[in-house]
Every structure is written in structure tokens, then in C-alpha cells.
């Protein structure tokens, strides 16, 4: 089939339109994919304690763990949003270390040791 979508009509030269039509006309089945929810619980209490020790904290209140998970989730959502934007703009399918550096730099923090 040389055309856009299933019709086999005129040939599509626009790759974006071709992809859009193929997704609209022939939706992919995602039933075999595992839906990931509430993964922030993977950041465990010992992991947060290790980060606190590295930062020089001696004692930790019990309420800190949930608050840390919330702040970390917000930070990661923002960085990953920018990361996907950089990767898609470069028309890449693989995230590079420079993409991560630029995404973190855009958040107002600088990451040293990975180029740029």
C-alpha cells in the first residue's frame, strides 16, 4: 500500500499526516501494556533517608516522607515534560544525556559533568 491510511489513494508525502492518518484509521491495541499508576511509592522511606543523610540531615519527621514524594513527583513531571519536548523537537526517539541537561537547566538548576 503506497497511500495514506487504508484507502490506498493518493500518495502521502507528509510524514506527520501519514502517521496521524494511520493512528486514526488503524488504532493500536494497548490492551497488552501494563498501566503504571502510583509509581511515586517506589521512592521508599530508606531511599529518602539516604538522600537526607547525603544532605547532612540528622533527624527526620515522619511527615517528611509523603511531602518529599509529592515534591519529587512535581519536579520529575516538569523535567520529563521538557525532556520530551526537547527530544521530539530534535526528531529523536531516544533521550540523550544532553536532553536531560537542557531540561534540568530550563528548570533553573545546572547539572555538571554530562556535557554542554
N, CA, C and O atoms as a DFTB+ gen file, in Angstrom:
464 C
 N C O
     1  1       0.832      -1.160       0.000
     2  2       0.000       0.000       0.000
     3  2       0.886       1.236       0.000
     4  3       1.711       1.402       0.899
     5  1       0.734       2.084      -0.969
     6  2       1.603       3.244      -1.067
     7  2       0.920       4.522      -0.620
     8  3       1.562       5.572      -0.589
     9  1      -0.350       4.475      -0.274
    10  2      -1.082       5.694       0.054
    11  2      -1.138       5.956       1.536
    12  3      -0.580       5.215       2.346
    13  1      -1.831       7.036       1.876
    14  2      -2.050       7.377       3.283
    15  2      -3.200       6.539       3.818
    16  3      -4.235       6.419       3.162
    17  1      -3.036       5.970       4.976
    18  2      -4.120       5.224       5.601
    19  2      -4.432       3.934       4.875
    20  3      -3.565       3.342       4.231
    21  1      -5.686       3.500       4.985
    22  2      -6.094       2.221       4.413
    23  2      -6.666       2.362       3.005
    24  3      -6.831       1.366       2.301
    25  1      -6.971       3.596       2.588
    26  2      -7.696       3.771       1.328
    27  2      -6.865       3.411       0.111
    28  3      -7.415       3.001      -0.911
    29  1      -5.547       3.557       0.199
    30  2      -4.709       3.257      -0.954
    31  2      -4.814       4.327      -2.023
    32  3      -4.477       4.076      -3.180
    33  1      -5.275       5.513      -1.659
    34  2      -5.479       6.604      -2.605
    35  2      -4.182       7.304      -2.943
    36  3      -3.147       6.663      -3.127
    37  1      -4.242       8.634      -3.026
    38  2      -3.081       9.431      -3.408
    39  2      -1.946       9.230      -2.415
    40  3      -2.170       8.977      -1.231
    41  1      -0.759       9.345      -2.909
    42  2       0.423       9.110      -2.086
    43  2       0.651      10.276      -1.124
    44  3       0.510      11.436      -1.511
    45  1       1.002       9.976       0.117
    46  2       1.242      10.999       1.128
    47  2       2.730      11.303       1.182
    48  3       3.542      10.385       1.290
    49  1       3.096      12.564       1.108
    50  2       4.499      12.934       1.252
    51  2       4.775      13.493       2.635
    52  3       5.927      13.531       3.068
    53  1       3.754      13.922       3.322
    54  2       3.903      14.481       4.658
    55  2       3.904      13.340       5.674
    56  3       2.890      12.670       5.872
    57  1       5.066      13.128       6.321
    58  2       5.195      12.011       7.264
    59  2       4.281      12.191       8.475
    60  3       3.717      11.221       8.980
    61  1       4.136      13.442       8.942
    62  2       3.269      13.686      10.095
    63  2       1.823      13.344       9.792
    64  3       1.134      12.735      10.611
    65  1       1.360      13.743       8.593
    66  2      -0.016      13.431       8.201
    67  2      -0.191      11.929       8.028
    68  3      -1.228      11.369       8.382
    69  1       0.825      11.289       7.484
    70  2       0.759       9.847       7.280
    71  2       0.634       9.128       8.627
    72  3      -0.159       8.196       8.769
    73  1       1.419       9.566       9.606
    74  2       1.365       8.951      10.931
    75  2       0.010       9.213      11.582
    76  3      -0.587       8.316      12.178
    77  1      -0.471      10.456      11.461
    78  2      -1.752      10.813      12.056
    79  2      -2.880       9.986      11.461
    80  3      -3.726       9.466      12.188
    81  1      -2.890       9.864      10.145
    82  2      -3.939       9.084       9.494
    83  2      -3.856       7.612       9.873
    84  3      -4.880       6.960      10.078
    85  1      -2.647       7.096       9.963
    86  2      -2.524       5.679      10.305
    87  2      -2.999       5.425      11.731
    88  3      -3.549       4.361      12.016
    89  1      -2.792       6.393      12.638
    90  2      -3.257       6.212      14.011
    91  2      -4.764       6.385      14.119
    92  3      -5.410       5.728      14.936
    93  1      -5.328       7.268      13.297
    94  2      -6.768       7.498      13.348
    95  2      -7.519       6.338      12.715
    96  3      -8.516       5.869      13.264
    97  1      -7.048       5.873      11.564
    98  2      -7.761       4.831      10.839
    99  2      -7.508       3.443      11.412
   100  3      -8.397       2.592      11.401
   101  1      -6.303       3.215      11.910
   102  2      -5.961       1.901      12.444
   103  2      -5.416       2.095      13.857
   104  3      -4.200       2.132      14.046
   105  1      -6.299       2.221      14.854
   106  2      -5.807       2.436      16.208
   107  2      -5.039       1.222      16.709
   108  3      -5.391       0.078      16.419
   109  1      -3.989       1.494      17.463
   110  2      -3.180       0.416      18.021
   111  2      -3.861      -0.135      19.272
   112  3      -4.506       0.603      20.017
   113  1      -3.713      -1.403      19.484
   114  2      -4.277      -2.031      20.665
   115  2      -3.256      -1.961      21.792
   116  3      -2.150      -2.489      21.674
   117  1      -3.629      -1.315      22.869
   118  2      -2.738      -1.192      24.006
   119  2      -3.180      -2.088      25.161
   120  3      -2.780      -1.865      26.303
   121  1      -3.991      -3.085      24.879
   122  2      -4.518      -3.907      25.957
   123  2      -3.438      -4.759      26.615
   124  3      -3.601      -5.189      27.756
   125  1      -2.333      -5.007      25.906
   126  2      -1.294      -5.848      26.476
   127  2      -0.275      -5.049      27.281
   128  3       0.622      -5.635      27.887
   129  1      -0.398      -3.719      27.298
   130  2       0.526      -2.900      28.066
   131  2       0.045      -2.788      29.508
   132  3      -1.150      -2.648      29.769
   133  1       0.983      -2.852      30.428
   134  2       0.655      -2.692      31.831
   135  2       0.520      -1.200      32.129
   136  3       1.411      -0.416      31.798
   137  1      -0.569      -0.815      32.739
   138  2      -0.792       0.585      33.075
   139  2      -0.101       0.867      34.400
   140  3      -0.378       0.223      35.411
   141  1       0.803       1.841      34.379
   142  2       1.584       2.164      35.563
   143  2       0.898       3.290      36.330
   144  3       0.645       4.363      35.784
   145  1       0.603       3.033      37.595
   146  2      -0.038       4.034      38.432
   147  2       0.659       4.083      39.782
   148  3       1.153       3.075      40.288
   149  1       0.685       5.270      40.345
   150  2       1.180       5.455      41.706
   151  2       2.612       4.952      41.872
   152  3       2.941       4.318      42.875
   153  1       3.465       5.238      40.883
   154  2       4.849       4.790      40.950
   155  2       5.683       5.592      41.929
   156  3       6.796       5.188      42.264
   157  1       5.171       6.713      42.391
   158  2       5.935       7.525      43.329
   159  2       6.145       6.763      44.639
   160  3       7.045       7.096      45.411
   161  1       5.325       5.750      44.891
   162  2       5.505       4.922      46.085
   163  2       6.783       4.093      45.999
   164  3       7.224       3.529      47.001
   165  1       7.381       4.014      44.810
   166  2       8.659       3.319      44.645
   167  2       9.811       4.077      45.283
   168  3      10.872       3.507      45.537
   169  1       9.603       5.370      45.542
   170  2      10.598       6.146      46.284
   171  2      10.326       5.863      47.758
   172  3       9.474       6.493      48.384
   173  1      11.060       4.913      48.288
   174  2      10.765       4.371      49.613
   175  2      11.348       5.240      50.729
   176  3      12.120       6.168      50.486
   177  1      10.958       4.910      51.941
   178  2      11.441       5.615      53.125
   179  2      12.969       5.517      53.251
   180  3      13.612       6.530      53.527
   181  1      13.572       4.331      53.059
   182  2      15.039       4.265      53.132
   183  2      15.733       5.099      52.050
   184  3      16.803       5.658      52.291
   185  1      15.130       5.183      50.864
   186  2      15.737       5.984      49.797
   187  2      15.743       7.461      50.180
   188  3      16.722       8.167      49.939
   189  1      14.647       7.924      50.776
   190  2      14.571       9.323      51.212
   191  2      15.547       9.562      52.364
   192  3      16.157      10.628      52.445
   193  1      15.699       8.581      53.252
   194  2      16.652       8.712      54.350
   195  2      18.080       8.818      53.827
   196  3      18.878       9.588      54.361
   197  1      18.407       8.055      52.791
   198  2      19.748       8.134      52.204
   199  2      20.003       9.514      51.613
   200  3      21.084      10.079      51.782
   201  1      19.000      10.058      50.918
   202  2      19.151      11.400      50.355
   203  2      19.335      12.438      51.464
   204  3      20.148      13.354      51.337
   205  1      18.578      12.287      52.543
   206  2      18.697      13.222      53.661
   207  2      20.072      13.129      54.317
   208  3      20.670      14.151      54.653
   209  1      20.574      11.913      54.498
   210  2      21.898      11.740      55.083
   211  2      22.970      12.376      54.212
   212  3      23.904      12.995      54.722
   213  1      22.838      12.227      52.904
   214  2      23.807      12.823      51.992
   215  2      23.754      14.349      52.080
   216  3      24.764      15.027      51.893
   217  1      22.564      14.876      52.367
   218  2      22.409      16.321      52.514
   219  2      22.767      16.841      53.893
   220  3      22.745      18.051      54.116
   221  1      23.095      15.960      54.820
   222  2      23.530      16.389      56.143
   223  2      22.429      16.467      57.183
   224  3      22.627      17.071      58.237
   225  1      21.268      15.868      56.915
   226  2      20.151      15.898      57.863
   227  2      20.361      14.802      58.910
   228  3      20.724      13.676      58.572
   229  1      20.129      15.143      60.193
   230  2      20.348      14.165      61.255
   231  2      19.074      13.455      61.677
   232  3      19.081      12.243      61.891
   233  1      17.967      14.204      61.800
   234  2      16.694      13.602      62.201
   235  2      15.615      14.026      61.229
   236  3      15.642      15.133      60.691
   237  1      14.642      13.110      61.005
   238  2      13.602      13.358      60.014
   239  2      12.239      13.143      60.668
   240  3      12.018      12.134      61.338
   241  1      11.336      14.089      60.474
   242  2       9.963      13.944      60.944
   243  2       9.241      12.907      60.084
   244  3       9.586      12.714      58.918
   245  1       8.262      12.256      60.648
   246  2       7.531      11.224      59.921
   247  2       6.710      11.757      58.758
   248  3       6.411      11.018      57.820
   249  1       6.343      13.037      58.809
   250  2       5.529      13.625      57.743
   251  2       6.355      14.010      56.515
   252  3       5.804      14.325      55.460
   253  1       7.662      13.983      56.662
   254  2       8.539      14.427      55.575
   255  2       8.473      13.491      54.374
   256  3       8.610      13.944      53.238
   257  1       8.269      12.210      54.598
   258  2       8.357      11.238      53.506
   259  2       7.287      11.484      52.445
   260  3       7.582      11.490      51.250
   261  1       6.062      11.685      52.879
   262  2       4.976      11.934      51.931
   263  2       5.183      13.268      51.207
   264  3       4.943      13.378      50.005
   265  1       5.630      14.274      51.954
   266  2       5.878      15.593      51.350
   267  2       7.011      15.512      50.322
   268  3       6.929      16.117      49.253
   269  1       8.059      14.767      50.649
   270  2       9.184      14.604      49.725
   271  2       8.737      13.905      48.454
   272  3       9.149      14.285      47.359
   273  1       7.901      12.889      48.588
   274  2       7.394      12.196      47.404
   275  2       6.585      13.135      46.519
   276  3       6.695      13.079      45.294
   277  1       5.778      13.993      47.122
   278  2       4.979      14.941      46.345
   279  2       5.838      15.951      45.606
   280  3       5.599      16.239      44.433
   281  1       6.844      16.492      46.296
   282  2       7.736      17.472      45.669
   283  2       8.541      16.816      44.555
   284  3       8.717      17.399      43.485
   285  1       9.026      15.611      44.804
   286  2       9.804      14.895      43.792
   287  2       8.961      14.579      42.566
   288  3       9.440      14.680      41.436
   289  1       7.714      14.200      42.783
   290  2       6.826      13.902      41.660
   291  2       6.598      15.144      40.800
   292  3       6.639      15.066      39.572
   293  1       6.359      16.279      41.438
   294  2       6.159      17.531      40.697
   295  2       7.408      17.897      39.903
   296  3       7.319      18.270      38.733
   297  1       8.575      17.789      40.543
   298  2       9.833      18.115      39.864
   299  2      10.052      17.207      38.658
   300  3      10.398      17.679      37.575
   301  1       9.849      15.906      38.847
   302  2      10.064      14.963      37.747
   303  2       9.070      15.177      36.613
   304  3       9.435      15.052      35.444
   305  1       7.815      15.498      36.938
   306  2       6.831      15.773      35.887
   307  2       7.270      16.952      35.034
   308  3       7.165      16.906      33.808
   309  1       7.762      18.014      35.678
   310  2       8.209      19.192      34.938
   311  2       9.428      18.889      34.077
   312  3       9.489      19.295      32.916
   313  1      10.398      18.177      34.643
   314  2      11.613      17.856      33.888
   315  2      11.288      16.923      32.728
   316  3      11.794      17.118      31.623
   317  1      10.463      15.924      32.958
   318  2      10.137      14.971      31.897
   319  2       9.329      15.642      30.796
   320  3       9.490      15.307      29.622
   321  1       8.459      16.589      31.159
   322  2       7.703      17.335      30.146
   323  2       8.669      18.071      29.210
   324  3       8.530      18.004      27.988
   325  1       9.656      18.778      29.797
   326  2      10.648      19.485      28.982
   327  2      11.527      18.505      28.219
   328  3      11.910      18.766      27.078
   329  1      11.842      17.392      28.838
   330  2      12.684      16.378      28.212
   331  2      12.034      15.819      26.954
   332  3      12.694      15.667      25.927
   333  1      10.762      15.518      27.031
   334  2      10.030      15.019      25.864
   335  2       9.966      16.094      24.787
   336  3      10.075      15.793      23.598
   337  1       9.791      17.344      25.199
   338  2       9.744      18.443      24.234
   339  2      11.059      18.556      23.480
   340  3      11.058      18.679      22.255
   341  1      12.187      18.516      24.193
   342  2      13.493      18.594      23.539
   343  2      13.716      17.412      22.603
   344  3      14.210      17.584      21.489
   345  1      13.355      16.220      23.049
   346  2      13.586      15.020      22.248
   347  2      12.729      15.027      20.991
   348  3      13.217      14.692      19.911
   349  1      11.461      15.402      21.113
   350  2      10.589      15.439      19.940
   351  2      11.004      16.536      18.971
   352  3      10.913      16.359      17.757
   353  1      11.460      17.666      19.498
   354  2      11.875      18.756      18.613
   355  2      13.083      18.348      17.770
   356  3      13.203      18.744      16.610
   357  1      13.973      17.556      18.360
   358  2      15.147      17.079      17.630
   359  2      14.813      15.885      16.739
   360  3      15.699      15.331      16.089
   361  1      13.539      15.486      16.703
   362  2      13.068      14.351      15.910
   363  2      13.839      13.079      16.260
   364  3      14.241      12.308      15.388
   365  1      14.029      12.887      17.566
   366  2      14.706      11.698      18.064
   367  2      13.690      10.800      18.749
   368  3      12.631      11.249      19.187
   369  1      14.032       9.534      18.829
   370  2      13.211       8.610      19.608
   371  2      13.919       8.205      20.893
   372  3      13.318       7.596      21.779
   373  1      15.195       8.544      20.987
   374  2      15.987       8.194      22.153
   375  2      16.357       9.459      22.908
   376  3      16.820      10.433      22.313
   377  1      16.154       9.442      24.209
   378  2      16.518      10.579      25.050
   379  2      18.022      10.525      25.292
   380  3      18.551       9.492      25.704
   381  1      18.709      11.634      25.038
   382  2      20.155      11.690      25.245
   383  2      20.461      12.403      26.558
   384  3      19.597      13.053      27.147
   385  1      21.703      12.267      27.001
   386  2      22.098      12.925      28.244
   387  2      22.042      14.443      28.099
   388  3      21.745      15.144      29.066
   389  1      22.324      14.955      26.910
   390  2      22.235      16.399      26.695
   391  2      20.800      16.889      26.818
   392  3      20.563      17.993      27.311
   393  1      19.839      16.079      26.375
   394  2      18.436      16.451      26.546
   395  2      18.106      16.614      28.029
   396  3      17.392      17.540      28.415
   397  1      18.623      15.720      28.844
   398  2      18.385      15.791      30.291
   399  2      19.040      17.041      30.873
   400  3      18.441      17.736      31.694
   401  1      20.277      17.326      30.444
   402  2      20.985      18.509      30.941
   403  2      20.209      19.773      30.599
   404  3      20.041      20.647      31.449
   405  1      19.731      19.877      29.351
   406  2      18.996      21.071      28.930
   407  2      17.654      21.190      29.657
   408  3      17.239      22.293      30.014
   409  1      16.977      20.064      29.877
   410  2      15.689      20.099      30.571
   411  2      15.862      20.545      32.020
   412  3      15.056      21.324      32.531
   413  1      16.902      20.059      32.680
   414  2      17.148      20.462      34.066
   415  2      17.604      21.916      34.124
   416  3      17.244      22.647      35.047
   417  1      18.397      22.335      33.134
   418  2      18.842      23.726      33.095
   419  2      17.652      24.663      32.910
   420  3      17.633      25.761      33.465
   421  1      16.669      24.237      32.138
   422  2      15.482      25.055      31.924
   423  2      14.671      25.209      33.213
   424  3      13.949      26.191      33.381
   425  1      14.791      24.244      34.114
   426  2      14.107      24.327      35.405
   427  2      14.832      25.262      36.377
   428  3      14.355      25.503      37.486
   429  1      15.985      25.784      35.955
   430  2      16.711      26.728      36.801
   431  2      17.829      26.100      37.600
   432  3      18.388      26.748      38.485
   433  1      18.172      24.851      37.312
   434  2      19.259      24.183      38.006
   435  2      20.264      23.718      36.969
   436  3      19.901      23.448      35.824
   437  1      21.510      23.624      37.360
   438  2      22.553      23.224      36.427
   439  2      23.107      21.875      36.851
   440  3      23.387      21.644      38.027
   441  1      23.261      20.989      35.880
   442  2      23.812      19.661      36.126
   443  2      25.171      19.594      35.452
   444  3      25.266      19.738      34.233
   445  1      26.214      19.381      36.224
   446  2      27.570      19.357      35.690
   447  2      28.014      17.930      35.411
   448  3      27.540      16.985      36.041
   449  1      28.934      17.784      34.457
   450  2      29.580      16.505      34.223
   451  2      29.001      15.674      33.104
   452  3      29.453      14.549      32.890
   453  1      28.006      16.186      32.371
   454  2      27.408      15.404      31.300
   455  2      27.448      16.137      29.967
   456  3      26.642      15.842      29.084
   457  1      28.353      17.073      29.800
   458  2      28.463      17.825      28.552
   459  2      27.657      19.099      28.598
   460  3      26.850      19.319      29.501
   461  1      27.896      19.936      27.602
   462  2      27.232      21.241      27.428
   463  2      27.449      22.086      28.647
   464  3      26.973      23.220      28.704
